[in-house]
Amino acid sequence: MALQCGDMGRYAQAENLLSQSARFLLKADDARTIVDGMEATVRGQWHEIRRREGVSDKDCETIQSRTSTLLLNLSP
């Protein structure tokens, strides 16, 4: 992850994203709801979208390993 958006810089963890929710005028609970929704969308649709858009099997495997790591870090 290259986006710096929390108290811990580029650390790809939900708690880091949520640490700056007020900066985006979001209450902590509202920010958590957004993160949870994003996680559900990625888990439910990411592979299908990659394949539909022509991403190769090899690239899907590479992306999957990184996506899985990120998703594990999103869970509280």
LUMNU-196571 format. One record per atom (N, C-alpha, C, O): residue number from 0; residue in three letters; atom name; x, y, z. Coordinates in Angstrom, 1 decimal, decimal comma, always signed. Example, Ala and Ser with C-alpha at 12.3 -4.5 7.8 and 13.67 -1.06 7.14 Angstrom:
> 0 / ALA / N / +13,2 / -5,7 / +7,8
> 0 / ALA / CA / +12,3 / -4,5 / +7,8
> 0 / ALA / C / +13,2 / -3,3 / +7,8
> 0 / ALA / O / +14,2 / -3,3 / +8,5
> 1 / SER / N / +12,8 / -2,2 / +7,1
> 1 / SER / CA / +13,7 / -1,1 / +7,1
> 1 / SER / C / +12,9 / +0,0 / +7,9
> 1 / SER / O / +13,4 / +1,1 / +8,0
END
This chain:
> 0 / MET / N / +0,8 / -1,2 / +0,0
> 0 / MET / CA / +0,0 / +0,0 / +0,0
> 0 / MET / C / +0,9 / +1,2 / +0,0
> 0 / MET / O / +1,9 / +1,3 / +0,7
> 1 / ALA / N / +0,5 / +2,2 / -0,8
> 1 / ALA / CA / +1,3 / +3,4 / -0,9
> 1 / ALA / C / +0,6 / +4,6 / -0,4
> 1 / ALA / O / +1,2 / +5,7 / -0,3
> 2 / LEU / N / -0,7 / +4,5 / +0,0
> 2 / LEU / CA / -1,5 / +5,6 / +0,4
> 2 / LEU / C / -1,3 / +5,8 / +1,9
> 2 / LEU / O / -1,5 / +4,9 / +2,7
> 3 / GLN / N / -0,9 / +7,0 / +2,2
> 3 / GLN / CA / -0,7 / +7,4 / +3,6
> 3 / GLN / C / -1,9 / +8,1 / +4,1
> 3 / GLN / O / -2,2 / +9,2 / +3,7
> 4 / CYS / N / -2,6 / +7,4 / +5,0
> 4 / CYS / CA / -3,9 / +8,0 / +5,4
> 4 / CYS / C / -4,3 / +7,8 / +6,9
> 4 / CYS / O / -5,4 / +8,0 / +7,2
> 5 / GLY / N / -3,4 / +7,4 / +7,7
> 5 / GLY / CA / -3,7 / +7,3 / +9,1
> 5 / GLY / C / -2,6 / +7,7 / +10,0
> 5 / GLY / O / -1,5 / +8,1 / +9,5
> 6 / ASP / N / -2,8 / +7,5 / +11,3
> 6 / ASP / CA / -1,7 / +7,9 / +12,3
> 6 / ASP / C / -0,4 / +7,1 / +12,1
> 6 / ASP / O / +0,6 / +7,6 / +12,4
> 7 / MET / N / -0,6 / +5,9 / +11,5
> 7 / MET / CA / +0,6 / +5,0 / +11,3
> 7 / MET / C / +1,1 / +5,0 / +9,9
> 7 / MET / O / +1,7 / +4,1 / +9,4
> 8 / GLY / N / +0,8 / +6,1 / +9,1
> 8 / GLY / CA / +1,3 / +6,3 / +7,8
> 8 / GLY / C / +0,7 / +5,3 / +6,8
> 8 / GLY / O / -0,5 / +5,2 / +6,7
> 9 / ARG / N / +1,6 / +4,5 / +6,1
> 9 / ARG / CA / +1,2 / +3,6 / +5,0
> 9 / ARG / C / +0,8 / +2,2 / +5,6
> 9 / ARG / O / +0,6 / +1,3 / +4,8
> 10 / TYR / N / +0,7 / +2,0 / +6,8
> 10 / TYR / CA / +0,4 / +0,7 / +7,4
> 10 / TYR / C / -1,0 / +0,3 / +7,0
> 10 / TYR / O / -2,0 / +1,0 / +7,4
> 11 / ALA / N / -1,1 / -0,8 / +6,3
> 11 / ALA / CA / -2,3 / -1,3 / +5,7
> 11 / ALA / C / -3,1 / -2,1 / +6,8
> 11 / ALA / O / -3,2 / -3,3 / +6,7
> 12 / GLN / N / -3,8 / -1,4 / +7,7
> 12 / GLN / CA / -4,6 / -2,0 / +8,7
> 12 / GLN / C / -5,8 / -1,1 / +8,9
> 12 / GLN / O / -5,7 / +0,2 / +8,9
> 13 / ALA / N / -6,9 / -1,7 / +9,2
> 13 / ALA / CA / -8,2 / -1,0 / +9,4
> 13 / ALA / C / -8,0 / +0,1 / +10,5
> 13 / ALA / O / -8,5 / +1,2 / +10,3
> 14 / GLU / N / -7,4 / -0,3 / +11,6
> 14 / GLU / CA / -7,3 / +0,7 / +12,7
> 14 / GLU / C / -6,5 / +1,9 / +12,2
> 14 / GLU / O / -6,8 / +3,0 / +12,7
> 15 / ASN / N / -5,5 / +1,8 / +11,3
> 15 / ASN / CA / -4,8 / +2,9 / +10,8
> 15 / ASN / C / -5,8 / +3,8 / +10,0
> 15 / ASN / O / -5,8 / +5,0 / +10,2
> 16 / LEU / N / -6,5 / +3,2 / +9,1
> 16 / LEU / CA / -7,5 / +4,0 / +8,3
> 16 / LEU / C / -8,5 / +4,7 / +9,2
> 16 / LEU / O / -8,8 / +5,9 / +9,0
> 17 / LEU / N / -8,9 / +4,0 / +10,2
> 17 / LEU / CA / -10,0 / +4,6 / +11,1
> 17 / LEU / C / -9,4 / +5,6 / +12,0
> 17 / LEU / O / -10,2 / +6,4 / +12,6
> 18 / SER / N / -8,1 / +5,7 / +12,2
> 18 / SER / CA / -7,5 / +6,6 / +13,2
> 18 / SER / C / -7,7 / +8,1 / +12,7
> 18 / SER / O / -7,6 / +9,0 / +13,5
> 19 / GLN / N / -8,0 / +8,3 / +11,5
> 19 / GLN / CA / -8,2 / +9,6 / +10,9
> 19 / GLN / C / -9,6 / +9,9 / +10,4
> 19 / GLN / O / -9,8 / +10,7 / +9,5
> 20 / SER / N / -10,6 / +9,1 / +10,9
> 20 / SER / CA / -11,9 / +9,3 / +10,5
> 20 / SER / C / -12,5 / +10,7 / +10,6
> 20 / SER / O / -13,2 / +11,2 / +9,8
> 21 / ALA / N / -12,1 / +11,3 / +11,7
> 21 / ALA / CA / -12,6 / +12,7 / +12,0
> 21 / ALA / C / -12,1 / +13,7 / +10,9
> 21 / ALA / O / -12,8 / +14,6 / +10,6
> 22 / ARG / N / -10,9 / +13,4 / +10,3
> 22 / ARG / CA / -10,4 / +14,3 / +9,2
> 22 / ARG / C / -11,4 / +14,3 / +8,1
> 22 / ARG / O / -11,4 / +15,3 / +7,3
> 23 / PHE / N / -12,1 / +13,2 / +7,9
> 23 / PHE / CA / -13,0 / +13,1 / +6,8
> 23 / PHE / C / -14,5 / +13,3 / +7,3
> 23 / PHE / O / -15,4 / +13,0 / +6,6
> 24 / LEU / N / -14,6 / +14,0 / +8,4
> 24 / LEU / CA / -15,9 / +14,3 / +9,0
> 24 / LEU / C / -16,8 / +13,1 / +9,3
> 24 / LEU / O / -18,0 / +13,2 / +9,1
> 25 / LEU / N / -16,1 / +12,0 / +9,7
> 25 / LEU / CA / -16,9 / +10,8 / +9,9
> 25 / LEU / C / -16,7 / +10,4 / +11,4
> 25 / LEU / O / -15,7 / +10,5 / +12,0
> 26 / LYS / N / -17,8 / +10,0 / +12,0
> 26 / LYS / CA / -17,8 / +9,4 / +13,3
> 26 / LYS / C / -17,1 / +8,1 / +13,2
> 26 / LYS / O / -17,2 / +7,4 / +12,2
> 27 / ALA / N / -16,5 / +7,6 / +14,3
> 27 / ALA / CA / -15,8 / +6,3 / +14,3
> 27 / ALA / C / -16,7 / +5,2 / +13,8
> 27 / ALA / O / -16,3 / +4,3 / +13,0
> 28 / ASP / N / -17,9 / +5,1 / +14,3
> 28 / ASP / CA / -18,8 / +4,1 / +13,9
> 28 / ASP / C / -19,2 / +4,1 / +12,5
> 28 / ASP / O / -19,3 / +3,1 / +11,8
> 29 / ASP / N / -19,4 / +5,3 / +11,9
> 29 / ASP / CA / -19,7 / +5,5 / +10,5
> 29 / ASP / C / -18,5 / +5,0 / +9,6
> 29 / ASP / O / -18,7 / +4,4 / +8,6
> 30 / ALA / N / -17,3 / +5,4 / +10,1
> 30 / ALA / CA / -16,1 / +5,0 / +9,3
> 30 / ALA / C / -16,0 / +3,5 / +9,3
> 30 / ALA / O / -15,6 / +2,9 / +8,3
> 31 / ARG / N / -16,2 / +2,8 / +10,5
> 31 / ARG / CA / -16,1 / +1,4 / +10,6
> 31 / ARG / C / -17,1 / +0,7 / +9,7
> 31 / ARG / O / -16,8 / -0,3 / +9,0
> 32 / THR / N / -18,3 / +1,3 / +9,6
> 32 / THR / CA / -19,3 / +0,7 / +8,7
> 32 / THR / C / -18,9 / +0,8 / +7,2
> 32 / THR / O / -19,1 / -0,1 / +6,4
> 33 / ILE / N / -18,2 / +1,9 / +6,8
> 33 / ILE / CA / -17,7 / +2,0 / +5,5
> 33 / ILE / C / -16,6 / +1,0 / +5,2
> 33 / ILE / O / -16,6 / +0,3 / +4,2
> 34 / VAL / N / -15,7 / +0,9 / +6,1
> 34 / VAL / CA / -14,6 / -0,1 / +6,0
> 34 / VAL / C / -15,1 / -1,5 / +5,9
> 34 / VAL / O / -14,7 / -2,3 / +5,1
> 35 / ASP / N / -16,1 / -1,8 / +6,8
> 35 / ASP / CA / -16,7 / -3,2 / +6,7
> 35 / ASP / C / -17,4 / -3,4 / +5,4
> 35 / ASP / O / -17,3 / -4,5 / +4,8
> 36 / GLY / N / -18,1 / -2,4 / +4,9
> 36 / GLY / CA / -18,7 / -2,6 / +3,6
> 36 / GLY / C / -17,7 / -2,8 / +2,4
> 36 / GLY / O / -18,0 / -3,6 / +1,5
> 37 / MET / N / -16,6 / -2,0 / +2,5
> 37 / MET / CA / -15,6 / -2,2 / +1,5
> 37 / MET / C / -15,0 / -3,6 / +1,5
> 37 / MET / O / -14,8 / -4,2 / +0,5
> 38 / GLU / N / -14,8 / -4,1 / +2,7
> 38 / GLU / CA / -14,2 / -5,4 / +2,9
> 38 / GLU / C / -15,2 / -6,5 / +2,3
> 38 / GLU / O / -14,7 / -7,4 / +1,6
> 39 / ALA / N / -16,4 / -6,3 / +2,6
> 39 / ALA / CA / -17,4 / -7,3 / +2,1
> 39 / ALA / C / -17,5 / -7,2 / +0,5
> 39 / ALA / O / -17,6 / -8,3 / -0,1
> 40 / THR / N / -17,4 / -6,0 / +0,0
> 40 / THR / CA / -17,4 / -5,9 / -1,5
> 40 / THR / C / -16,2 / -6,6 / -2,1
> 40 / THR / O / -16,3 / -7,3 / -3,1
> 41 / VAL / N / -15,0 / -6,3 / -1,6
> 41 / VAL / CA / -13,8 / -6,9 / -2,1
> 41 / VAL / C / -13,9 / -8,5 / -2,0
> 41 / VAL / O / -13,6 / -9,2 / -2,9
> 42 / ARG / N / -14,2 / -8,9 / -0,8
> 42 / ARG / CA / -14,3 / -10,4 / -0,6
> 42 / ARG / C / -15,3 / -11,0 / -1,6
> 42 / ARG / O / -15,1 / -12,1 / -2,1
> 43 / GLY / N / -16,4 / -10,4 / -1,8
> 43 / GLY / CA / -17,5 / -11,0 / -2,6
> 43 / GLY / C / -17,4 / -10,8 / -4,1
> 43 / GLY / O / -17,9 / -11,6 / -4,8
> 44 / GLN / N / -16,6 / -9,8 / -4,6
> 44 / GLN / CA / -16,6 / -9,5 / -6,0
> 44 / GLN / C / -15,3 / -9,4 / -6,6
> 44 / GLN / O / -15,2 / -9,4 / -7,9
> 45 / TRP / N / -14,2 / -9,3 / -5,9
> 45 / TRP / CA / -12,9 / -9,0 / -6,4
> 45 / TRP / C / -12,4 / -10,0 / -7,5
> 45 / TRP / O / -12,0 / -9,6 / -8,6
> 46 / HIS / N / -12,5 / -11,3 / -7,2
> 46 / HIS / CA / -12,1 / -12,3 / -8,1
> 46 / HIS / C / -12,9 / -12,3 / -9,4
> 46 / HIS / O / -12,3 / -12,3 / -10,5
> 47 / GLU / N / -14,2 / -12,2 / -9,3
> 47 / GLU / CA / -15,0 / -12,2 / -10,5
> 47 / GLU / C / -14,7 / -11,0 / -11,4
> 47 / GLU / O / -14,7 / -11,1 / -12,6
> 48 / ILE / N / -14,5 / -9,8 / -10,8
> 48 / ILE / CA / -14,2 / -8,6 / -11,6
> 48 / ILE / C / -12,9 / -8,8 / -12,2
> 48 / ILE / O / -12,7 / -8,4 / -13,4
> 49 / ARG / N / -11,9 / -9,3 / -11,5
> 49 / ARG / CA / -10,5 / -9,4 / -12,2
> 49 / ARG / C / -10,6 / -10,3 / -13,4
> 49 / ARG / O / -10,1 / -10,0 / -14,4
> 50 / ARG / N / -11,3 / -11,4 / -13,2
> 50 / ARG / CA / -11,4 / -12,4 / -14,4
> 50 / ARG / C / -12,2 / -11,8 / -15,5
> 50 / ARG / O / -11,8 / -11,9 / -16,7
> 51 / ARG / N / -13,3 / -11,1 / -15,2
> 51 / ARG / CA / -14,1 / -10,5 / -16,2
> 51 / ARG / C / -13,3 / -9,4 / -17,0
> 51 / ARG / O / -13,5 / -9,3 / -18,2
> 52 / GLU / N / -12,4 / -8,8 / -16,4
> 52 / GLU / CA / -11,6 / -7,7 / -17,0
> 52 / GLU / C / -10,4 / -8,2 / -17,7
> 52 / GLU / O / -9,5 / -7,5 / -18,1
> 53 / GLY / N / -10,2 / -9,6 / -17,7
> 53 / GLY / CA / -9,1 / -10,2 / -18,4
> 53 / GLY / C / -7,8 / -10,3 / -17,7
> 53 / GLY / O / -6,8 / -10,5 / -18,4
> 54 / VAL / N / -7,8 / -10,2 / -16,4
> 54 / VAL / CA / -6,6 / -10,4 / -15,7
> 54 / VAL / C / -6,2 / -11,9 / -15,8
> 54 / VAL / O / -7,1 / -12,8 / -15,6
> 55 / SER / N / -5,0 / -12,2 / -16,0
> 55 / SER / CA / -4,5 / -13,6 / -16,2
> 55 / SER / C / -4,6 / -14,4 / -14,9
> 55 / SER / O / -4,6 / -13,8 / -13,8
> 56 / ASP / N / -4,6 / -15,7 / -15,1
> 56 / ASP / CA / -4,7 / -16,6 / -13,9
> 56 / ASP / C / -3,5 / -16,3 / -13,0
> 56 / ASP / O / -3,6 / -16,2 / -11,8
> 57 / LYS / N / -2,3 / -16,2 / -13,6
> 57 / LYS / CA / -1,1 / -15,9 / -12,8
> 57 / LYS / C / -1,2 / -14,6 / -12,0
> 57 / LYS / O / -0,8 / -14,5 / -10,9
> 58 / ASP / N / -1,6 / -13,5 / -12,7
> 58 / ASP / CA / -1,8 / -12,3 / -12,0
> 58 / ASP / C / -2,9 / -12,3 / -11,0
> 58 / ASP / O / -2,7 / -11,7 / -9,9
> 59 / CYS / N / -3,9 / -13,1 / -11,2
> 59 / CYS / CA / -5,0 / -13,2 / -10,2
> 59 / CYS / C / -4,4 / -13,9 / -8,9
> 59 / CYS / O / -4,7 / -13,5 / -7,8
> 60 / GLU / N / -3,5 / -14,9 / -9,1
> 60 / GLU / CA / -2,9 / -15,5 / -8,0
> 60 / GLU / C / -2,0 / -14,6 / -7,2
> 60 / GLU / O / -2,1 / -14,5 / -6,0
> 61 / THR / N / -1,3 / -13,8 / -7,9
> 61 / THR / CA / -0,4 / -12,8 / -7,3
> 61 / THR / C / -1,2 / -11,7 / -6,5
> 61 / THR / O / -1,0 / -11,4 / -5,3
> 62 / ILE / N / -2,2 / -11,2 / -7,2
> 62 / ILE / CA / -3,1 / -10,2 / -6,5
> 62 / ILE / C / -3,8 / -10,9 / -5,3
> 62 / ILE / O / -4,0 / -10,2 / -4,3
> 63 / GLN / N / -4,3 / -12,1 / -5,5
> 63 / GLN / CA / -5,0 / -12,8 / -4,4
> 63 / GLN / C / -4,2 / -12,9 / -3,1
> 63 / GLN / O / -4,7 / -12,6 / -2,0
> 64 / SER / N / -2,9 / -13,2 / -3,2
> 64 / SER / CA / -2,1 / -13,3 / -2,0
> 64 / SER / C / -2,0 / -12,0 / -1,3
> 64 / SER / O / -2,0 / -11,9 / -0,1
> 65 / ARG / N / -1,9 / -10,9 / -2,1
> 65 / ARG / CA / -1,8 / -9,6 / -1,5
> 65 / ARG / C / -3,1 / -9,1 / -1,0
> 65 / ARG / O / -3,2 / -8,5 / +0,1
> 66 / THR / N / -4,2 / -9,4 / -1,7
> 66 / THR / CA / -5,5 / -9,0 / -1,3
> 66 / THR / C / -5,9 / -9,7 / +0,0
> 66 / THR / O / -6,4 / -9,1 / +0,9
> 67 / SER / N / -5,6 / -11,0 / +0,1
> 67 / SER / CA / -5,9 / -11,8 / +1,3
> 67 / SER / C / -5,2 / -11,2 / +2,5
> 67 / SER / O / -5,8 / -11,1 / +3,6
> 68 / THR / N / -3,9 / -10,8 / +2,3
> 68 / THR / CA / -3,2 / -10,2 / +3,4
> 68 / THR / C / -3,8 / -8,9 / +3,9
> 68 / THR / O / -4,0 / -8,7 / +5,1
> 69 / LEU / N / -4,2 / -8,1 / +2,9
> 69 / LEU / CA / -4,8 / -6,8 / +3,2
> 69 / LEU / C / -6,2 / -7,0 / +3,9
> 69 / LEU / O / -6,5 / -6,4 / +4,9
> 70 / LEU / N / -7,0 / -8,0 / +3,4
> 70 / LEU / CA / -8,3 / -8,2 / +4,0
> 70 / LEU / C / -8,1 / -8,8 / +5,4
> 70 / LEU / O / -8,9 / -8,4 / +6,3
> 71 / LEU / N / -7,1 / -9,6 / +5,7
> 71 / LEU / CA / -6,9 / -10,1 / +7,1
> 71 / LEU / C / -6,6 / -8,9 / +8,0
> 71 / LEU / O / -6,9 / -8,9 / +9,1
> 72 / ASN / N / -5,9 / -7,9 / +7,4
> 72 / ASN / CA / -5,5 / -6,7 / +8,2
> 72 / ASN / C / -6,7 / -5,8 / +8,4
> 72 / ASN / O / -6,6 / -4,9 / +9,3
> 73 / LEU / N / -7,7 / -5,9 / +7,6
> 73 / LEU / CA / -8,9 / -5,0 / +7,8
> 73 / LEU / C / -9,8 / -5,5 / +9,0
> 73 / LEU / O / -10,4 / -4,7 / +9,6
> 74 / SER / N / -9,8 / -6,8 / +9,2
> 74 / SER / CA / -10,6 / -7,3 / +10,3
> 74 / SER / C / -10,2 / -6,7 / +11,6
> 74 / SER / O / -9,0 / -6,6 / +11,9
> 75 / PRO / N / -11,1 / -6,4 / +12,5
> 75 / PRO / CA / -10,7 / -5,8 / +13,8
> 75 / PRO / C / -10,1 / -6,8 / +14,7
> 75 / PRO / O / -9,7 / -6,5 / +15,8
END
